[in-house]
Amino acid sequence: MAAALRGAGGRFRWRTWAAAAAAAAAGGVRGAAPSAATGRQDYDLLVIGGGSGGLACAKEAAQLGKKVAVVDYVEPSPRGTRWGLGGTCVNVGCIPKKLMHQAALLGGMIRDATHYGWAIQPVLHDWGTMAEAVQNHVKSLNWGHRVQLQDRKVKYFNVKASFVNEHTVCSVAKDGKEIEGALEYGITSDDIFWLKESPGKTLVVGASYVALECAGFLTGLGLDTTVMIRSIPLRGFDQQMSSLVTEYMASQGTRFLRGCTPSRVRRLPDGQLQVTWEDLTSGKEDVGTFNTVLWAIGRIPETRSLNLEKAGVNINPNSQKILVDAQETTSVPHIYAIGDVAEGRPELTPTAIMAGKLLARRLCGQSSDVMDYDNVPTTVFTPLEYGCVGLSEEEAVARHGEEHVEVYHAYYKPLEFTVAQRDASQCYIKMVCLRKPPQLVLGLHFLGPNAGEVTQGFALGIKCGASYVQLMQTVGIHPTCAEEVAKLRISKRSGLDPTVTGC
């Protein structure tokens, strides 16, 4: 997401030329300047990457009196989709995803409304109207980031950076940049949020949270949607919760092809895409036709083009992520990495923002605090939202042993589901604790409406070392879904029915 460079004994020198630019640490090695030099600027901090972490680091350092520059260039998707300043979250992630998820939830509320006495005529969803509104909001955020940088006197270079050595960064302007390779068929999640027209019948390939979130809102908007999963959904999350997520999606109309991988995609004369896939269990092939194939099989950091080896920065050759220590320092003392590009860090916007701010404060001598990556809450915005903080049940058992772990759980029914007669069989809460009194809470998993809002509140207590005893002394707010967390009394070990009845 962002790499920050600081001069060991002084400032970075950013030279701008007709077709290239270089940044050099004071007292370090500088690349030979082209003869057509047009200007030069010195900076205390150079940030490569204008995503959440990079912008937070740059703005914080500038606010603390440092002269800062941000270098950011968005490589178009293979289909040619482009976007502005702000990184994945703003442009092709959290923001448009949550807005389209909200559009799908509104469709469900409209269907519920008749049960509450509202006489509503059948309504159809218009993709173009939604897409324009979402895209306009994203563009306003792009503009807002540029204004904030300008207000803080942070210089913004819309160019692509590449290391020459540990003290020199070259950059080629976007003009003339060629896109190498392209997907012959299909789109990625980068493209789905910028489509002007409905994708129609869609095959989503992948089982990540991005894949399931996209499939969820596509189904919710009334589109025929199928998800192809090679192994397990939501790898890295609690697997019981993951199963409940997909069960609910299936009950709402999303189809799942499990244990399958695509082997061929071709375009038919009528414009549809014919997909051939293999069932990994039987070895048999099957075929289906779709209007759109959405590839959601994960992101790889774009570190190759940075030429990090020339600077001596070590990366994990498998993940292509930059290796860092607790201070976010790479193998080169004055080069740092934060956010998604750093190995072993959660790929989450809030952690990148906090890590960026803390890094800036350390670099400016204002603080020695480092980012704490334990007990970071997050939410998957599938049709039935899944929020979690802390350890999964599998992680807790692996770390402490099954005999030392107590799991309290409950199936509950949101009050708002009752009148509308909605299926609530997958609404579920699980609290993972140490068995020894006072039973420290190791993890909380919540599946239900507004999971993000619920999880955020309990995350503070868990971050502060809350115990099961303390949570059971917390008075719930009635009648809410969140109150069910404070009513967990039945453990898995007891074997009793965890279904909540009554108020």
C-alpha positions in Angstrom: 0.0 0.0 0.0 2.8 2.4 0.7 6.5 2.6 1.1 8.1 5.6 2.9 11.7 6.7 2.5 13.6 9.0 4.8 17.1 10.4 4.4 19.5 9.0 7.0 21.1 12.3 7.8 19.1 14.8 5.8 16.5 15.1 3.1 15.5 13.4 -0.1 16.1 15.2 -3.3 13.4 14.8 -5.9 14.5 15.9 -9.3 12.0 16.4 -12.1 13.0 16.1 -15.7 11.1 16.2 -19.0 10.5 12.4 -19.0 11.8 11.1 -15.7 12.3 12.0 -12.0 14.7 10.8 -9.3 14.7 11.0 -5.5 18.0 10.8 -3.6 18.9 10.9 0.1 21.2 13.7 1.0 24.8 12.5 1.2 23.8 9.3 -0.7 24.4 8.2 -4.2 22.5 10.1 -7.0 21.8 8.9 -10.5 23.2 10.8 -13.3 20.9 13.6 -14.3 19.6 13.8 -17.9 20.7 16.9 -19.7 17.1 18.2 -20.0 16.7 18.9 -16.3 13.9 21.4 -15.6 13.7 21.6 -11.8 14.6 20.3 -8.4 12.9 20.0 -5.0 14.1 18.7 -1.6 11.9 16.7 0.7 12.2 15.2 4.2 9.9 12.3 3.4 9.0 10.6 0.1 6.0 8.3 0.1 5.5 5.9 -2.8 1.8 4.9 -3.0 -1.3 7.1 -2.5 -3.4 4.5 -0.7 -4.8 4.7 2.8 -1.5 4.1 4.6 0.6 6.3 2.3 -1.7 9.3 2.5 -2.1 9.0 6.2 1.7 8.9 6.7 2.2 11.8 4.3 -0.4 14.1 5.8 0.7 13.3 9.4 4.3 14.1 8.6 3.4 17.3 6.8 1.2 18.3 9.8 4.3 17.8 12.0 6.2 20.3 9.9 8.0 18.1 7.4 8.3 18.7 3.7 6.6 15.7 2.1 6.0 14.3 -1.4 3.6 11.5 -2.5 4.3 9.5 -5.7 1.3 7.6 -6.9 0.3 6.0 -10.2 -2.6 3.6 -10.8 -1.9 0.8 -13.2 -5.0 0.3 -15.2 -6.7 -3.1 -14.9 -6.3 -5.5 -17.8 -9.6 -4.3 -19.0 -8.4 -0.7 -18.9 -10.3 0.5 -15.8 -8.6 3.6 -14.3 -9.3 5.5 -11.1 -7.9 8.3 -9.0 -6.0 9.0 -5.8 -6.9 7.1 -2.7 -5.9 3.5 -3.3 -7.9 0.3 -3.4 -10.2 1.1 -0.5 -11.6 4.3 -2.0 -11.7 3.3 -5.6 -12.2 -0.4 -6.0 -12.7 -1.7 -2.4 -14.4 -0.7 0.8 -16.3 2.3 -0.3 -17.9 1.2 -3.6 -18.4 -2.3 -2.1 -20.3 -1.0 0.9 -22.5 1.3 -1.2 -23.4 -1.5 -3.5 -24.0 -3.8 -0.5 -26.3 -1.1 0.8 -28.2 -1.0 -2.5 -28.8 -4.8 -2.2 -29.9 -4.4 1.4 -32.4 -1.8 0.4 -33.9 -4.3 -2.1 -34.5 -6.6 0.8 -36.0 -3.9 2.9 -38.4 -3.0 0.1 -39.6 -6.6 0.0 -40.0 -6.6 3.8 -41.9 -3.3 3.7 -45.2 -5.0 2.6 -45.2 -7.1 5.8 -45.1 -3.9 7.8 -48.1 -2.4 6.0 -46.4 -0.4 3.2 -48.3 -0.8 -0.1 -45.4 -0.9 -2.6 -45.7 -1.6 -6.3 -43.1 -4.0 -7.8 -39.9 -2.0 -8.4 -36.9 -2.8 -10.6 -33.3 -2.0 -9.9 -31.4 0.2 -12.4 -27.7 -0.5 -12.4 -26.8 2.6 -14.3 -28.3 4.9 -11.7 -26.6 3.1 -8.8 -23.3 3.0 -10.6 -23.3 6.7 -11.5 -24.1 7.7 -7.9 -21.4 5.4 -6.4 -18.8 6.5 -9.0 -19.6 10.2 -8.4 -19.0 9.7 -4.7 -15.7 7.9 -5.3 -14.6 10.8 -7.6 -15.5 13.3 -4.8 -13.2 11.3 -2.4 -10.4 11.4 -5.0 -10.7 15.1 -5.2 -10.9 15.4 -1.5 -7.6 13.6 -1.1 -5.9 16.0 -3.6 -7.3 19.0 -1.7 -6.1 17.6 1.6 -2.6 17.1 0.2 -2.6 20.6 -1.2 -3.8 22.1 2.1 -1.0 20.4 4.0 1.5 21.4 1.3 2.2 17.8 0.3 3.5 17.6 -3.3 1.7 15.0 -5.4 3.4 13.4 -8.3 1.1 11.3 -10.6 3.9 9.1 -11.8 5.2 5.6 -11.4 8.2 5.1 -9.1 11.1 2.6 -9.4 14.3 2.3 -7.4 17.7 2.8 -8.9 19.6 2.1 -5.7 18.9 2.5 -2.0 19.1 6.3 -2.2 17.6 7.0 -5.6 14.2 6.6 -7.0 13.4 7.1 -10.7 10.0 7.7 -12.1 8.5 7.7 -15.6 5.4 9.8 -16.2 2.2 8.0 -17.2 2.4 9.3 -20.7 3.4 6.5 -23.0 3.0 3.8 -20.4 2.0 0.5 -22.1 -0.3 -2.0 -20.4 1.5 -5.4 -20.6 -1.0 -8.2 -21.1 -4.7 -8.2 -20.6 -7.4 -10.6 -19.6 -8.9 -12.0 -22.8 -12.2 -12.6 -21.1 -13.8 -11.5 -17.9 -13.3 -8.7 -15.4 -11.9 -8.3 -12.0 -13.3 -6.6 -8.8 -11.4 -3.5 -10.0 -13.8 -3.3 -12.9 -17.2 -4.3 -11.4 -17.5 -1.1 -9.5 -16.9 1.0 -12.6 -19.3 -0.8 -15.0 -21.8 1.5 -16.6 -24.3 -1.3 -17.4 -25.4 -4.3 -15.4 -23.1 -7.4 -15.7 -26.1 -9.6 -16.1 -25.8 -13.3 -15.3 -22.4 -13.6 -13.6 -19.9 -16.2 -12.6 -17.7 -15.2 -9.7 -14.5 -17.2 -9.6 -12.9 -17.2 -6.1 -13.8 -17.7 -2.4 -12.2 -14.7 -0.8 -14.3 -12.1 1.1 -14.2 -9.9 -2.1 -15.6 -12.8 -4.1 -18.4 -13.4 -1.7 -19.2 -9.7 -1.1 -19.5 -9.1 -4.8 -21.6 -12.2 -5.4 -23.8 -11.2 -2.4 -24.7 -7.8 -3.7 -25.1 -9.0 -7.3 -27.7 -11.6 -6.1 -29.3 -8.9 -3.9 -29.7 -6.7 -6.9 -31.6 -9.4 -8.7 -28.9 -10.9 -10.9 -28.4 -14.6 -11.5 -25.1 -15.2 -9.7 -22.9 -18.3 -9.3 -19.7 -18.6 -7.2 -17.0 -21.1 -8.2 -14.9 -22.3 -5.2 -11.8 -24.4 -5.6 -11.3 -25.3 -1.9 -12.8 -23.5 1.1 -14.6 -20.1 1.5 -13.1 -17.3 3.5 -9.7 -18.9 4.1 -8.1 -17.5 7.3 -11.5 -16.8 8.9 -13.3 -19.0 11.4 -14.6 -21.9 9.2 -17.8 -22.5 11.1 -18.7 -18.9 10.5 -17.6 -19.2 6.9 -20.0 -22.1 6.3 -22.9 -20.2 7.8 -22.1 -17.2 5.5 -22.3 -19.3 2.4 -25.4 -21.2 3.6 -27.2 -18.0 4.0 -26.1 -16.8 0.6 -27.3 -20.0 -0.9 -30.7 -19.6 0.8 -31.0 -16.1 -0.8 -30.3 -17.5 -4.3 -26.6 -17.5 -4.9 -25.5 -20.7 -6.5 -22.2 -22.4 -5.5 -20.0 -24.7 -7.5 -17.7 -26.3 -4.9 -14.4 -28.1 -5.6 -14.3 -26.7 -9.1 -11.8 -24.8 -11.2 -12.3 -23.2 -14.6 -10.3 -24.7 -17.4 -11.5 -22.7 -20.4 -13.4 -19.6 -21.3 -14.5 -18.7 -24.8 -16.8 -16.1 -26.3 -19.8 -17.4 -28.2 -21.2 -15.7 -31.4 -24.0 -14.1 -29.3 -21.5 -12.5 -27.0 -22.0 -14.7 -24.0 -19.1 -16.4 -22.3 -18.9 -20.2 -22.3 -17.0 -21.4 -19.2 -15.7 -25.0 -19.0 -14.8 -26.2 -15.5 -13.4 -29.3 -13.9 -14.9 -31.0 -10.8 -11.8 -31.8 -8.7 -13.5 -34.6 -6.9 -14.9 -36.5 -9.9 -12.5 -35.2 -12.6 -15.5 -34.6 -14.9 -15.9 -31.4 -16.9 -19.0 -29.3 -17.1 -20.0 -26.2 -19.1 -22.1 -23.1 -18.4 -22.8 -19.8 -20.1 -22.7 -16.3 -18.5 -22.8 -12.7 -19.5 -19.9 -11.8 -17.2 -17.0 -13.8 -15.6 -15.6 -12.0 -12.5 -12.2 -13.1 -11.4 -11.8 -12.5 -7.6 -8.9 -14.8 -6.8 -6.8 -12.4 -4.7 -4.3 -9.5 -5.2 -0.6 -9.6 -5.5 1.4 -6.5 -4.5 2.8 -4.6 -7.5 6.4 -4.7 -6.1 8.2 -6.1 -9.1 8.1 -2.8 -11.0 9.6 -1.0 -8.0 13.0 -2.8 -8.6 13.4 -3.2 -4.8 16.4 -5.5 -5.3 18.4 -2.6 -6.6 17.8 -0.8 -3.3 18.5 -3.9 -1.2 15.0 -4.3 0.1 14.1 -7.9 0.8 10.7 -9.4 -0.2 9.0 -12.7 0.2 9.4 -14.3 -3.2 6.1 -16.2 -2.9 3.8 -13.4 -1.8 5.9 -10.5 -3.4 5.4 -8.6 -0.1 8.0 -6.5 1.6 9.6 -8.0 4.7 9.4 -5.6 7.7 10.0 -5.6 11.5 7.9 -4.2 14.3 8.9 -0.7 13.4 7.8 -1.2 9.7 11.5 -1.0 8.8 12.7 -3.0 5.7 16.1 -4.5 5.3 17.3 -1.0 4.4 17.1 1.2 7.6 15.7 4.4 5.9 13.1 2.5 3.8 9.8 1.5 5.4 6.7 -0.4 4.3 3.2 -0.2 5.6 -0.2 -1.6 4.6 -1.1 -4.3 2.2 2.4 -4.3 0.7 4.1 -5.4 4.0 4.4 -9.1 4.8 2.3 -10.3 7.7 0.0 -7.3 8.0 -3.8 -7.4 7.8 -5.0 -6.1 4.4 -7.3 -3.6 6.0 -7.6 0.1 5.5 -7.8 1.2 9.2 -4.6 -0.7 10.1 -2.8 0.9 7.2 -4.0 4.4 8.3 -3.0 3.9 11.9 0.4 2.3 10.9 1.0 5.3 8.6 0.3 7.9 11.2 2.4 6.1 13.9 5.3 5.8 11.4 5.2 9.5 10.6 5.2 10.3 14.3 8.2 8.1 14.9 10.1 9.6 11.9 9.4 13.1 13.2 10.5 12.2 16.7 7.1 12.8 18.2 6.5 9.3 19.5 8.0 5.8 19.8 4.7 4.0 19.6 4.4 1.1 17.1 1.4 -0.5 15.5 -0.3 -3.3 17.5 -1.7 -5.8 15.1 -3.4 -8.0 17.7 -7.2 -8.0 18.1 -7.9 -6.0 14.9 -11.7 -6.1 14.2 -13.0 -6.5 10.7 -16.3 -7.3 8.9 -17.2 -9.2 5.7 -20.1 -7.4 4.0 -21.9 -10.4 2.7 -25.8 -10.4 2.6 -25.7 -11.6 6.3 -22.7 -9.6 7.6 -19.9 -11.4 9.4 -17.9 -9.4 12.0 -15.0 -10.7 14.0 -12.2 -9.7 16.3 -9.5 -11.9 17.8 -8.8 -15.6 17.3 -10.9 -18.0 15.3 -12.0 -21.2 17.1 -9.4 -23.1 15.1 -6.6 -20.7 16.0 -7.5 -20.7 19.7 -7.5 -24.5 19.9 -4.2 -24.7 18.0 -2.6 -22.1 20.3 -4.0 -23.2 23.7 -5.3 -26.7 23.3 -8.9 -27.8 23.1 -9.1 -28.6 26.8 -8.2 -25.0 27.6 -10.7 -23.3 25.3 -14.4 -22.6 26.1 -16.7 -21.5 23.3 -20.1 -19.8 24.2 -22.5 -19.6 21.3 -26.1 -18.8 20.3 -28.4 -18.9 17.3 -30.7 -15.9 17.5 -33.4 -14.2 15.5 -33.2 -10.4 14.9 -36.4 -8.7 15.9 -36.6 -7.0 12.4 -36.7 -10.5 10.8 -39.8 -11.7 12.7 -42.6 -9.7 11.1 -41.1 -10.1 7.6 -40.8 -13.8 8.3 -37.2 -13.9 7.2 -35.0 -16.9 7.5 -32.7 -16.4 10.5 -31.3 -19.9 10.8 -27.7 -18.7 10.1 -27.8 -15.7 12.6 -25.2 -16.8 15.0 -22.8 -15.6 17.7 -19.7 -17.3 19.0 -17.4 -16.1 21.8 -14.1 -18.0 22.1 -12.6 -17.8 25.6 -9.9 -19.4 27.8 -11.5 -22.0 30.0 -9.7 -20.9 33.1 -11.6 -18.2 35.2 -12.2 -15.4 34.6 -12.1 -16.7 31.0 -10.3 -14.1 29.0 -12.0 -13.5 25.7 -9.8 -14.7 22.8 -12.2 -14.0 19.9 -15.7 -12.8 19.1 -17.6 -13.8 15.9 -20.9 -12.3 15.0 -23.1 -13.2 12.0 -26.1 -10.9 11.5 -27.4 -7.5 10.6 -25.0 -4.6 11.1 -22.2 -6.9 12.2 -19.6 -4.2 11.7 -21.3 -1.8 14.1 -21.7 -4.5 16.7 -18.2 -5.8 16.4 -16.6 -2.4 16.6 -18.2 -1.8 20.0 -17.1 -5.1 21.6 -13.6 -4.7 20.0 -12.6 -2.1 22.5 -13.4 -4.4 25.5 -11.5 -7.3 23.9 -8.6 -5.0 23.1 -8.5 -4.0 26.8 -8.4 -7.7 27.9 -12.1 -8.2 28.7 -13.1 -11.5 30.3 -16.3 -13.6 29.8 -17.2 -12.7 33.3 -17.0 -9.0 32.6 -19.0 -9.2 29.4 -21.8 -11.1 31.2 -21.9 -8.3 33.7 -22.6 -5.9 30.8 -26.2 -4.8 30.4 -27.5 -5.2 26.9 -29.5 -2.7 24.9 -33.0 -4.1 24.3 -34.1 -5.1 21.7 -31.0 -5.3 19.6 -28.9 -8.0 18.0 -25.8 -6.7 19.9 -27.5 -7.5 23.2 -27.3 -11.2 22.3 -23.6 -11.1 22.8 -24.1 -10.1 26.5 -26.5 -13.0 26.9 -24.3 -15.9 25.8 -24.7 -18.6 28.5 -24.5 -21.9 26.6 -21.1 -23.5 25.9 -20.4 -25.9 23.1 -19.0 -28.2 25.7 -22.3 -28.5 27.4 -24.0 -29.9 24.3 -27.2 -27.9 25.1 -29.3 -26.3 22.4 -28.0 -22.8 21.8 -31.1 -21.5 20.1 -32.4 -18.3 21.7 -36.1 -18.3 22.5 -38.2 -15.4 23.9 -36.9 -11.9 24.6 
